Amino acid sequence: MPSEIILLTGDVEGPHLAAALAAHNPALHVNHVDGADSLRDALDLKGGSAANPGRRLVAFCTGVVVPPEVLAALPGPAYNFHPGPPTYPGSWAAGFALYDGARRFGATLHVMEDRVDEGAIVDVAWFDLPEGVNLRYDELEVMAYQRCVALFQKYAPHLAAEDAPLRAVADERWSGVKRTKAEATAMREPPRDATEDEIRRRFRAFG
């Protein structure tokens, strides 16, 4: 049974997700961290405590890139709840999906690897975008976030109380172009010859 979960997420989510995990394993120590520096401190790589066999790393809707040396120091797989489907790896998944005119979106639970959004996929919460509704990126982000919460609730019992790794699904694969924050920022500045339709399209998707 896991003895510690390092929970990499924001300050708002941290207490609620930690309580959800502890409900399934009262003896579990949940160490909430919100950045790369606090993550390294929690692992105490120099002190050697990362070898704790009951330790697990879980990331939830975070933009923090977990360094390879952190993943290598863990005794088993680390998991990430990504607010986008496998067709939109990387940053600003909701924005690029709206810009592309995608009709389906979702949230993904996957194993973390050295390269972002490439690990084995455990589960995807797909949903169709509503017909005839011009969603903005922030609205689609909320919908994806809600699916991440649902996935977390579904797998919290296993993450908190089971040593065995989560099983990957065979019918889901990462695809599409992995986007960056810099690319999303660039999309906010249309070229001078952009049409009015292109400007509206970009504003809807990236603000």
TORKOL-4160 file (C-alpha; in steps of 0.2 Angstrom, whole numbers, padded with zeros to 4 digits, m for minus):
207
<pt num="1" X="0000" Y="0000" Z="0000"/>
<pt num="2" X="0007" Y="0017" Z="m0004"/>
<pt num="3" X="0014" Y="0027" Z="0011"/>
<pt num="4" X="0016" Y="0044" Z="0002"/>
<pt num="5" X="0009" Y="0053" Z="m0013"/>
<pt num="6" X="0018" Y="0069" Z="m0019"/>
<pt num="7" X="0004" Y="0079" Z="m0027"/>
<pt num="8" X="0009" Y="0091" Z="m0040"/>
<pt num="9" X="m0005" Y="0104" Z="m0042"/>
<pt num="10" X="m0011" Y="0121" Z="m0039"/>
<pt num="11" X="m0014" Y="0129" Z="m0022"/>
<pt num="12" X="m0033" Y="0129" Z="m0024"/>
<pt num="13" X="m0034" Y="0110" Z="m0029"/>
<pt num="14" X="m0021" Y="0104" Z="m0017"/>
<pt num="15" X="m0031" Y="0102" Z="m0001"/>
<pt num="16" X="m0047" Y="0095" Z="m0010"/>
<pt num="17" X="m0037" Y="0082" Z="m0019"/>
<pt num="18" X="m0027" Y="0077" Z="m0004"/>
<pt num="19" X="m0042" Y="0075" Z="0006"/>
<pt num="20" X="m0050" Y="0064" Z="m0008"/>
<pt num="21" X="m0034" Y="0053" Z="m0008"/>
<pt num="22" X="m0033" Y="0052" Z="0011"/>
<pt num="23" X="m0051" Y="0046" Z="0012"/>
<pt num="24" X="m0046" Y="0030" Z="0004"/>
<pt num="25" X="m0030" Y="0027" Z="0014"/>
<pt num="26" X="m0030" Y="0036" Z="0031"/>
<pt num="27" X="m0012" Y="0031" Z="0034"/>
<pt num="28" X="m0007" Y="0040" Z="0018"/>
<pt num="29" X="0005" Y="0055" Z="0019"/>
<pt num="30" X="0000" Y="0067" Z="0005"/>
<pt num="31" X="0014" Y="0080" Z="0001"/>
<pt num="32" X="0007" Y="0094" Z="m0009"/>
<pt num="33" X="0019" Y="0104" Z="m0020"/>
<pt num="34" X="0016" Y="0117" Z="m0033"/>
<pt num="35" X="0032" Y="0119" Z="m0043"/>
<pt num="36" X="0048" Y="0111" Z="m0049"/>
<pt num="37" X="0058" Y="0117" Z="m0034"/>
<pt num="38" X="0046" Y="0111" Z="m0021"/>
<pt num="39" X="0045" Y="0095" Z="m0030"/>
<pt num="40" X="0064" Y="0092" Z="m0029"/>
<pt num="41" X="0063" Y="0097" Z="m0011"/>
<pt num="42" X="0050" Y="0084" Z="m0008"/>
<pt num="43" X="0060" Y="0071" Z="m0016"/>
<pt num="44" X="0076" Y="0076" Z="m0007"/>
<pt num="45" X="0087" Y="0069" Z="m0021"/>
<pt num="46" X="0103" Y="0073" Z="m0012"/>
<pt num="47" X="0097" Y="0065" Z="0004"/>
<pt num="48" X="0092" Y="0049" Z="m0005"/>
<pt num="49" X="0075" Y="0048" Z="0002"/>
<pt num="50" X="0068" Y="0046" Z="m0015"/>
<pt num="51" X="0071" Y="0028" Z="m0014"/>
<pt num="52" X="0055" Y="0026" Z="m0003"/>
<pt num="53" X="0046" Y="0011" Z="m0011"/>
<pt num="54" X="0029" Y="0017" Z="m0005"/>
<pt num="55" X="0031" Y="0034" Z="m0014"/>
<pt num="56" X="0020" Y="0039" Z="m0029"/>
<pt num="57" X="0020" Y="0055" Z="m0039"/>
<pt num="58" X="0003" Y="0062" Z="m0046"/>
<pt num="59" X="0001" Y="0078" Z="m0056"/>
<pt num="60" X="m0015" Y="0086" Z="m0059"/>
<pt num="61" X="m0018" Y="0100" Z="m0072"/>
<pt num="62" X="m0001" Y="0108" Z="m0070"/>
<pt num="63" X="0010" Y="0117" Z="m0082"/>
<pt num="64" X="0025" Y="0111" Z="m0072"/>
<pt num="65" X="0037" Y="0100" Z="m0082"/>
<pt num="66" X="0043" Y="0086" Z="m0071"/>
<pt num="67" X="0062" Y="0084" Z="m0074"/>
<pt num="68" X="0069" Y="0067" Z="m0080"/>
<pt num="69" X="0079" Y="0064" Z="m0064"/>
<pt num="70" X="0064" Y="0066" Z="m0053"/>
<pt num="71" X="0055" Y="0052" Z="m0063"/>
<pt num="72" X="0070" Y="0041" Z="m0063"/>
<pt num="73" X="0071" Y="0043" Z="m0044"/>
<pt num="74" X="0053" Y="0036" Z="m0041"/>
<pt num="75" X="0050" Y="0018" Z="m0037"/>
<pt num="76" X="0036" Y="0016" Z="m0050"/>
<pt num="77" X="0026" Y="0026" Z="m0063"/>
<pt num="78" X="0021" Y="0044" Z="m0060"/>
<pt num="79" X="0004" Y="0049" Z="m0067"/>
<pt num="80" X="m0003" Y="0065" Z="m0074"/>
<pt num="81" X="m0021" Y="0072" Z="m0077"/>
<pt num="82" X="m0020" Y="0082" Z="m0093"/>
<pt num="83" X="m0034" Y="0094" Z="m0097"/>
<pt num="84" X="m0035" Y="0089" Z="m0115"/>
<pt num="85" X="m0037" Y="0073" Z="m0126"/>
<pt num="86" X="m0023" Y="0063" Z="m0134"/>
<pt num="87" X="m0026" Y="0072" Z="m0150"/>
<pt num="88" X="m0020" Y="0088" Z="m0141"/>
<pt num="89" X="m0004" Y="0085" Z="m0131"/>
<pt num="90" X="0006" Y="0100" Z="m0124"/>
<pt num="91" X="0000" Y="0117" Z="m0119"/>
<pt num="92" X="m0016" Y="0126" Z="m0122"/>
<pt num="93" X="m0025" Y="0111" Z="m0128"/>
<pt num="94" X="m0042" Y="0119" Z="m0127"/>
<pt num="95" X="m0037" Y="0134" Z="m0138"/>
<pt num="96" X="m0029" Y="0124" Z="m0152"/>
<pt num="97" X="m0044" Y="0113" Z="m0152"/>
<pt num="98" X="m0056" Y="0127" Z="m0154"/>
<pt num="99" X="m0045" Y="0135" Z="m0167"/>
<pt num="100" X="m0044" Y="0119" Z="m0177"/>
<pt num="101" X="m0063" Y="0117" Z="m0176"/>
<pt num="102" X="m0062" Y="0101" Z="m0166"/>
<pt num="103" X="m0079" Y="0093" Z="m0163"/>
<pt num="104" X="m0073" Y="0081" Z="m0148"/>
<pt num="105" X="m0062" Y="0085" Z="m0133"/>
<pt num="106" X="m0058" Y="0077" Z="m0117"/>
<pt num="107" X="m0046" Y="0074" Z="m0102"/>
<pt num="108" X="m0032" Y="0061" Z="m0101"/>
<pt num="109" X="m0024" Y="0051" Z="m0087"/>
<pt num="110" X="m0007" Y="0045" Z="m0092"/>
<pt num="111" X="0010" Y="0039" Z="m0086"/>
<pt num="112" X="0023" Y="0053" Z="m0086"/>
<pt num="113" X="0039" Y="0050" Z="m0096"/>
<pt num="114" X="0054" Y="0061" Z="m0099"/>
<pt num="115" X="0045" Y="0069" Z="m0114"/>
<pt num="116" X="0029" Y="0078" Z="m0110"/>
<pt num="117" X="0013" Y="0070" Z="m0115"/>
<pt num="118" X="0020" Y="0054" Z="m0122"/>
<pt num="119" X="0017" Y="0041" Z="m0108"/>
<pt num="120" X="0005" Y="0026" Z="m0109"/>
<pt num="121" X="m0013" Y="0031" Z="m0108"/>
<pt num="122" X="m0023" Y="0025" Z="m0094"/>
<pt num="123" X="m0040" Y="0033" Z="m0098"/>
<pt num="124" X="m0048" Y="0046" Z="m0108"/>
<pt num="125" X="m0064" Y="0055" Z="m0104"/>
<pt num="126" X="m0070" Y="0061" Z="m0121"/>
<pt num="127" X="m0085" Y="0072" Z="m0124"/>
<pt num="128" X="m0093" Y="0080" Z="m0139"/>
<pt num="129" X="m0093" Y="0099" Z="m0141"/>
<pt num="130" X="m0111" Y="0106" Z="m0141"/>
<pt num="131" X="m0118" Y="0110" Z="m0158"/>
<pt num="132" X="m0122" Y="0128" Z="m0163"/>
<pt num="133" X="m0112" Y="0135" Z="m0148"/>
<pt num="134" X="m0097" Y="0146" Z="m0150"/>
<pt num="135" X="m0087" Y="0141" Z="m0135"/>
<pt num="136" X="m0073" Y="0152" Z="m0129"/>
<pt num="137" X="m0056" Y="0144" Z="m0124"/>
<pt num="138" X="m0060" Y="0147" Z="m0105"/>
<pt num="139" X="m0077" Y="0138" Z="m0106"/>
<pt num="140" X="m0069" Y="0123" Z="m0115"/>
<pt num="141" X="m0055" Y="0123" Z="m0102"/>
<pt num="142" X="m0068" Y="0122" Z="m0088"/>
<pt num="143" X="m0076" Y="0107" Z="m0096"/>
<pt num="144" X="m0060" Y="0098" Z="m0098"/>
<pt num="145" X="m0056" Y="0102" Z="m0080"/>
<pt num="146" X="m0072" Y="0095" Z="m0074"/>
<pt num="147" X="m0067" Y="0078" Z="m0084"/>
<pt num="148" X="m0050" Y="0078" Z="m0075"/>
<pt num="149" X="m0059" Y="0079" Z="m0058"/>
<pt num="150" X="m0070" Y="0065" Z="m0063"/>
<pt num="151" X="m0055" Y="0055" Z="m0068"/>
<pt num="152" X="m0047" Y="0059" Z="m0052"/>
<pt num="153" X="m0062" Y="0053" Z="m0042"/>
<pt num="154" X="m0062" Y="0037" Z="m0052"/>
<pt num="155" X="m0044" Y="0032" Z="m0049"/>
<pt num="156" X="m0041" Y="0040" Z="m0032"/>
<pt num="157" X="m0045" Y="0023" Z="m0023"/>
<pt num="158" X="m0031" Y="0014" Z="m0033"/>
<pt num="159" X="m0019" Y="0028" Z="m0032"/>
<pt num="160" X="m0021" Y="0030" Z="m0014"/>
<pt num="161" X="m0022" Y="0012" Z="m0008"/>
<pt num="162" X="m0015" Y="0000" Z="m0022"/>
<pt num="163" X="0004" Y="m0003" Z="m0026"/>
<pt num="164" X="0001" Y="m0010" Z="m0043"/>
<pt num="165" X="0003" Y="0001" Z="m0058"/>
<pt num="166" X="m0013" Y="0007" Z="m0067"/>
<pt num="167" X="m0016" Y="m0003" Z="m0083"/>
<pt num="168" X="m0014" Y="0006" Z="m0099"/>
<pt num="169" X="m0028" Y="0005" Z="m0112"/>
<pt num="170" X="m0024" Y="m0002" Z="m0129"/>
<pt num="171" X="m0035" Y="0008" Z="m0140"/>
<pt num="172" X="m0029" Y="0026" Z="m0136"/>
<pt num="173" X="m0013" Y="0034" Z="m0143"/>
<pt num="174" X="m0005" Y="0051" Z="m0142"/>
<pt num="175" X="m0007" Y="0060" Z="m0159"/>
<pt num="176" X="m0007" Y="0078" Z="m0166"/>
<pt num="177" X="0006" Y="0092" Z="m0164"/>
<pt num="178" X="0012" Y="0095" Z="m0147"/>
<pt num="179" X="0010" Y="0114" Z="m0144"/>
<pt num="180" X="0019" Y="0126" Z="m0132"/>
<pt num="181" X="0014" Y="0141" Z="m0122"/>
<pt num="182" X="0025" Y="0151" Z="m0134"/>
<pt num="183" X="0015" Y="0145" Z="m0149"/>
<pt num="184" X="m0001" Y="0150" Z="m0140"/>
<pt num="185" X="0006" Y="0167" Z="m0136"/>
<pt num="186" X="0010" Y="0170" Z="m0154"/>
<pt num="187" X="m0007" Y="0165" Z="m0160"/>
<pt num="188" X="m0014" Y="0181" Z="m0150"/>
<pt num="189" X="m0005" Y="0192" Z="m0163"/>
<pt num="190" X="m0013" Y="0190" Z="m0180"/>
<pt num="191" X="m0003" Y="0195" Z="m0195"/>
<pt num="192" X="m0006" Y="0212" Z="m0203"/>
<pt num="193" X="m0015" Y="0204" Z="m0217"/>
<pt num="194" X="m0027" Y="0193" Z="m0207"/>
<pt num="195" X="m0045" Y="0193" Z="m0212"/>
<pt num="196" X="m0058" Y="0198" Z="m0199"/>
<pt num="197" X="m0064" Y="0180" Z="m0198"/>
<pt num="198" X="m0046" Y="0174" Z="m0194"/>
<pt num="199" X="m0045" Y="0188" Z="m0180"/>
<pt num="200" X="m0061" Y="0182" Z="m0173"/>
<pt num="201" X="m0056" Y="0164" Z="m0174"/>
<pt num="202" X="m0040" Y="0167" Z="m0164"/>
<pt num="203" X="m0048" Y="0178" Z="m0151"/>
<pt num="204" X="m0061" Y="0165" Z="m0148"/>
<pt num="205" X="m0047" Y="0152" Z="m0146"/>
<pt num="206" X="m0033" Y="0161" Z="m0137"/>
<pt num="207" X="m0041" Y="0177" Z="m0130"/>
